[in-house]
């Protein structure tokens, strides 16, 4: 099983496929995706963080940074 960190919340996200899944018979789906944004930036985000991106316009790197900052602020208050 391969994992990759979400660029916003830093959670370890499962990436399906690969030789590890072949031997373990794990048939779970990937829990995130790499997004190439209109400004040319690229980020791997979990689906929960993808849902938090703006829907009224094309997201850009500044939107990902904004989400990252809000996620860090939430962690400090708990």
Buried (B, 14 or more C-beta within 10 A) or exposed (E): EEEBEBBBBEBEBBBEEEEEBEEEEEEEEBBBEEBEBEEEBEBBBBEBBBEBBEEEEEBBBEBBBBBBEEBEEEEEEE
